[in-house]
Amino acid sequence: MEPNSNRTLIVILAVAGALVLVCGGVVGLVALFMIEKEVPMTDRDREVLITAEQVAENVQGLKVEASRGRFKKARRMDGSVEVSYDYESDELVVMSSVTVDRNESDARATFVGYEGGMKIGLSFQGKDAPKLEAADPLWHWGDASRCYLLVRDGNRVGNYLVARKGKRVFVLVLVGVWYGDRAALEDLLGSVLQRVEGYQP
């Protein structure tokens, strides 16, 4: 992993804005027809998410404030469940989520929504928004996955990962540090993804 040498607030805000569009726009079109209820998180729920503290463990000089991290668990009327973690500071953005859909067909739709949603979201953020650079050889997991580097002005500023295994969809967004090494990514994600495979919310 590498610390971002161009840690500007505008990059973080651009990606944060894109995430709002992803979660509230493309994917949210389906959510308009569903009501979700926030329910209590458990330790088991937290164990399938990547946190800022986990990212900072191997990034020299990166300081995080645990109090900025927000966990959420939502159960929807259609039976699907999403657990998520969000962290945002001037130095780092981490967004991690796992959705457990009713079946594989629904999970495929969720995967496609996230895969294309970030592209659409960033396109609305203007010239200062980072671009997605495909880096699929860097990481693969599950039945389908996409791996991107976030690039701005020729500088790598983060990662965007989305993957599906069965009826589970895993998403990770990082801004402020970036991973360009397969081994480093596997070190960060390995044990978490093992827990995702058998996760029952």
JOJOCOR-V250294 format. One record per helix or strand of 3 or more residues. SS is the DSSP state (helix for helix, strand for strand). FROM is the first residue (numbers start at 0). TO is the last residue. If there is no record, write none. Layout:
[[SS/FROM/TO] [SS/FROM/TO]]
This chain:
[[helix/8/25] [helix/27/30] [strand/35/37] [helix/42/45] [helix/51/55] [helix/65/67] [strand/69/75] [strand/80/87] [strand/92/99] [helix/103/122] [strand/130/133] [helix/135/137] [strand/143/151] [strand/154/164] [strand/167/174] [helix/181/196]]
